[in-house]
Amino acid sequence: MKEIVILNPNRVVFGEGSMQRFVSDFIEKGFKRMFLVTIAELRSTLTPFLEELKSQGIAIVTDESIVSEPTFDDFNTILGKAIAFNADSVVGIGGGSVLDVAKLVAAQLKNSQTLDEIKGIGNLKERKTYVACIPTTSGTGSEVSPNAIFVNNQGEKVGIISPFLVPDAAYIDPVLTVSLPRNITAATGIDALTHCLEAYTNKFAHPFVDLYALEGVRIIAKYLKRACDDGTDLEARSQVALGSMYGGMCLGPVNTAAVHALSYPLGVEYHIPHGLSNALLLPSVMEYNIEANASKYERIAEVLGAEKKNSSRETALEGVKIMKQLIDDCGLPTGLGQAGVKEESIAKLAEEAIKVQRLLKNNIREIAVSDAVAIYKSAF
C-alpha cells in the first residue's frame, strides 16, 4: 500500500451552532485584530456574531470584494488591506473563493516568499498567521483542503497547493447554507460530489480516502435534491455539508481529475460557475472512464442506488443515468449548449484543458486532445 499523508485542520467543528462555537474559540485564543474576508450578502447574518467579538475588544476589518472566482490582482489588493490593518488573524466566511483568498492572505501576511514563488504544488513553505474558515456553501471543501485556486492575467486557473494552506480551524454550520439559492445549492453540491467521485476513481486512490469519497457520493446524491427543493430542510443541508467536507478531505491526499481539468476552460471562456461546469461534464467523463475501470464505476453506481446488472460495465452505465437524472432533478442544465457554449469553441476548450496536467495525470484513462474534443461533444 502506497504512503499517504492526511492533513486536516487542528480543529474541525461540524453541526448547527458551530458559528457560535467559533466566536467562543476566537475570543479564547486572544487575537485582537481580525481581518475578515466575506461577502455583502452575509452582513446581516454575521452582525450579531461580530458585535459579540467587538465587545471583547477585538478590532475587525472586513473585505467584501470577492464576488466571483478571484484573480491574483484581487488577492494583492486584499492582502494590502490586511497588511495595512496589521492583522494578527484571518477569517474567511463564505464560498470557496472567499475561503481560498482568506487562506492565502494568512499565508502571505508575514511570508518572505513572493506570489510567483508559491504557485504550484508544494512551493509555499510557511504560514505564520492564524486562519479559520467557515463555509456558507456546500461545495469546494476549501475549509479543510490544502488548495487555493486563482485566475492569472491570462485568464487561466492556477492552483496553489500546500500543507500551509490547510486552515488552523474549520467551522461547518449548515444553518449558514439555508439562504443559498437553489441553483447555487445544486451547482456547489455537484462540485462536492465530483470531488468525492474523482477521488475514488483516481489513479492515485487510497483505501483511507475511499471511505470519505464513497460516503460523500452517497449522502450528497441522496440529499441534494431535497436541499434544492427546500432550502430550510436542515437535515438535507447538514448531510450535503458533511459530504462537502468529506470531499475537501479527499483533495489533499488524492485530488481531482479529468472532470475538473475539462471544466476549467468553461470558466475561463464562458464564465460558467465552477460547480455548474463540473455538472455539465461529469456524466460524459464518467462514460469515458468506465472503459478503463468498470469495477470502480460499478461501485459508484451502487452507492448512487443502481441495481446490479449483468456486468460491471452495465451497472456502471446505470450509474451514469442516475447521475444525469440527479443533475436534471436539481434544475441544472444537462448540456453544454443549454449553458451557452458554442460548438465551434470545442477545439480551443480541448487545447486549454490538456494544459491542466496536474489534474489529468490523476485520471484513470489517458486523455489526449482528441479525447477531450470527444468528451466535450458528448456533453452537448
Residue pairs with C-beta under 8 A, 6 or more apart in sequence:
1 206
1 207
2 204
2 206
4 206
4 208
4 209
4 253
5 252
5 253
6 208
6 249
6 252
6 253
7 146
7 163
7 166
7 252
7 253
8 144
8 166
8 249
9 133
9 143
9 144
9 166
9 167
9 168
9 169
9 170
10 168
10 169
11 25
11 168
11 169
11 170
12 144
12 169
12 170
12 172
12 245
13 21
13 22
13 25
13 169
13 170
13 171
13 172
14 172
14 241
14 242
14 245
15 172
15 173
15 174
15 238
16 173
16 174
16 175
16 234
16 238
17 173
17 175
18 134
18 171
18 172
18 173
19 49
19 134
19 171
19 173
19 175
19 176
20 49
21 171
22 49
22 132
22 134
22 169
22 171
23 49
23 52
23 53
25 169
26 34
26 53
26 58
26 89
26 91
26 132
27 53
27 56
27 58
29 89
29 130
31 58
31 88
31 89
31 130
32 57
32 58
32 59
32 88
33 58
33 59
33 61
33 85
33 86
33 87
33 88
33 89
34 53
34 58
34 59
34 60
34 61
34 87
34 88
34 89
34 90
34 91
35 60
35 61
35 63
35 81
35 82
35 85
35 87
35 89
35 90
35 91
35 105
36 50
36 60
36 61
36 62
36 63
36 90
36 91
36 92
36 93
37 62
37 63
37 66
37 78
37 90
37 91
37 92
37 93
37 94
37 98
37 99
37 101
37 102
37 105
38 46
38 62
38 63
38 64
38 92
38 93
38 94
38 98
39 64
39 66
39 67
39 94
39 95
39 98
39 136
40 64
41 179
42 93
42 94
42 136
42 176
43 64
45 176
45 179
46 93
50 60
53 60
54 60
61 81
61 82
61 85
61 87
63 78
63 81
63 82
65 74
65 77
65 78
66 74
66 78
66 94
66 97
66 98
66 101
68 97
68 271
69 97
69 149
69 150
69 151
69 157
69 267
69 274
70 97
70 100
70 101
70 150
70 151
71 150
71 151
71 152
71 153
72 115
72 150
72 151
72 152
72 153
72 158
73 153
74 101
75 101
75 104
75 105
75 115
75 150
76 115
78 101
78 105
79 104
79 105
79 108
79 109
82 90
82 105
82 109
83 109
87 109
87 129
88 129
88 130
89 106
89 129
89 130
89 131
89 132
90 102
90 103
90 105
90 106
90 109
90 129
90 130
90 131
90 132
91 102
91 131
91 132
91 133
91 134
92 98
92 99
92 100
92 101
92 102
92 103
92 131
92 132
92 133
92 134
93 133
93 134
93 136
93 176
94 135
94 136
94 137
95 135
95 136
95 137
95 139
95 140
95 188
96 135
96 137
96 139
96 140
96 141
96 142
96 149
96 188
96 274
99 133
99 135
99 140
99 142
99 143
99 167
100 140
100 142
100 147
100 148
100 149
100 150
101 148
102 131
102 133
103 131
103 133
103 142
103 148
103 165
103 167
104 148
104 150
104 160
104 165
105 131
106 127
106 129
106 130
106 131
107 118
107 124
107 126
107 127
107 129
107 131
107 162
107 164
107 165
108 115
108 118
109 128
109 129
110 128
110 129
111 118
111 124
111 126
111 127
111 128
112 126
113 123
113 124
113 125
113 126
117 123
118 124
118 125
118 160
118 162
119 158
119 159
119 160
120 159
120 160
120 161
120 358
121 159
121 161
121 162
121 358
122 161
122 162
123 160
123 162
124 160
124 162
124 164
124 165
125 162
125 164
126 164
127 164
127 165
130 168
131 167
131 168
132 167
132 168
132 169
132 170
132 171
133 142
133 143
133 167
133 169
133 170
133 171
134 143
134 170
134 171
134 172
134 173
134 176
135 142
135 143
135 170
135 172
135 176
135 177
135 241
135 244
136 176
136 177
136 180
137 177
137 180
137 184
137 185
137 188
137 244
138 174
138 177
138 185
138 188
138 189
138 192
138 227
138 237
138 240
138 241
138 243
138 244
139 187
139 188
139 189
139 191
139 192
139 244
139 275
140 188
140 191
140 192
140 244
140 248
140 274
141 192
141 195
141 244
141 245
141 246
141 247
141 248
141 249
141 250
141 251
142 148
142 248
143 167
143 170
143 171
143 172
143 245
143 248
144 166
144 167
144 170
144 245
144 248
144 249
145 165
145 166
145 248
145 249
145 251
145 252
146 161
146 162
146 163
146 164
146 165
146 166
146 251
146 252
147 159
147 160
147 161
147 165
147 251
147 252
147 255
148 159
148 160
148 161
148 165
149 157
149 158
149 159
149 160
150 157
150 158
150 160
151 157
151 158
151 268
152 158
155 268
156 264
156 268
156 352
156 355
157 264
157 267
157 268
157 356
159 358
163 252
166 252
170 245
172 241
172 242
172 245
174 234
174 237
174 238
174 241
175 234
175 237
177 185
177 231
177 237
177 240
177 241
178 231
178 232
178 234
178 237
179 231
180 188
180 231
181 231
182 228
182 229
182 231
182 330
182 331
183 331
183 332
184 273
184 275
185 224
185 227
185 228
185 231
185 240
185 330
186 224
186 228
186 275
186 279
186 327
186 330
186 331
186 332
187 273
187 274
187 275
187 276
187 278
187 279
187 332
188 244
188 275
189 220
189 224
189 227
189 228
189 240
189 243
189 244
189 275
189 330
190 224
190 275
190 276
190 278
190 279
190 282
190 326
190 327
190 330
190 332
191 247
191 274
191 275
191 278
191 279
192 216
192 220
192 240
192 243
192 244
192 247
193 216
193 217
193 220
193 221
193 224
193 243
193 247
194 247
194 256
194 259
194 260
194 278
194 279
194 282
195 216
195 244
195 247
195 248
195 250
195 251
195 256
196 212
196 213
196 214
196 215
196 216
196 217
196 220
196 243
196 246
196 247
196 250
197 213
197 217
197 259
197 282
197 286
197 300
198 255
198 256
198 257
198 258
198 259
198 260
198 362
199 205
199 209
199 210
199 212
199 213
199 247
199 250
199 251
199 254
199 255
199 256
200 209
200 210
200 213
200 214
200 217
200 296
200 299
200 300
201 257
201 289
201 293
201 296
201 297
201 300
201 364
202 254
202 255
202 256
202 257
202 362
202 363
202 364
203 257
203 361
203 362
203 363
203 364
204 254
204 255
204 362
205 213
205 254
205 296
206 253
206 254
208 253
209 249
209 250
209 253
209 254
212 246
212 247
212 249
212 250
213 246
213 247
213 250
213 254
214 299
214 300
214 303
215 243
215 246
216 243
216 244
216 246
216 247
216 250
217 243
217 300
217 303
217 304
218 303
218 304
219 239
219 240
219 242
219 243
220 239
220 240
220 243
220 244
221 303
221 304
221 305
221 322
221 323
221 326
222 239
222 305
223 235
223 236
223 239
223 240
223 243
224 236
224 240
224 326
224 330
225 326
225 329
225 330
226 233
226 235
226 236
227 233
227 236
227 237
227 239
227 240
228 329
228 330
228 331
230 236
231 237
254 362
255 359
255 362
256 359
256 362
257 359
257 360
257 362
257 363
257 364
258 285
258 288
258 289
258 359
258 360
258 363
258 365
258 367
258 375
259 278
259 281
259 282
259 285
260 278
260 356
260 359
261 353
261 356
261 359
261 360
261 363
261 367
262 281
262 285
262 349
262 353
262 372
262 375
262 376
263 274
263 277
263 278
263 280
263 281
264 277
264 352
264 353
264 356
265 348
265 349
265 352
265 353
266 272
266 277
266 280
266 281
266 336
266 339
266 341
266 349
267 273
267 274
267 277
268 352
269 345
269 348
269 349
269 352
270 339
270 340
270 341
272 280
272 339
272 340
272 341
276 332
276 333
276 339
279 327
279 332
279 333
280 332
280 333
280 334
280 335
280 336
280 339
280 341
280 379
281 375
281 376
281 379
282 323
282 327
283 320
283 323
283 324
283 327
283 379
284 375
284 376
284 378
284 379
285 375
286 297
286 300
286 316
286 319
286 320
286 323
287 317
287 320
287 378
288 365
288 367
288 371
288 374
288 375
288 378
289 296
289 297
289 363
289 364
289 365
290 297
290 313
290 316
290 317
290 320
291 365
292 364
292 365
293 364
293 365
294 311
294 312
294 313
294 316
295 312
296 364
297 312
297 316
297 319
297 320
298 312
298 313
298 315
298 316
298 319
300 316
300 319
301 315
301 316
301 317
301 318
301 319
301 320
301 322
302 308
302 315
302 319
304 319
304 322
304 323
304 326
305 322
306 315
306 318
306 319
306 321
306 322
307 315
307 318
308 315
309 315
309 318
324 334
327 334
328 334
333 339
335 379
335 380
336 376
336 379
336 380
337 343
337 380
341 349
341 380
343 377
343 380
346 373
346 376
346 377
347 373
349 372
349 376
350 369
350 370
350 372
350 373
350 376
351 369
353 360
353 367
353 372
354 360
354 367
354 368
354 369
354 372
360 367
367 375
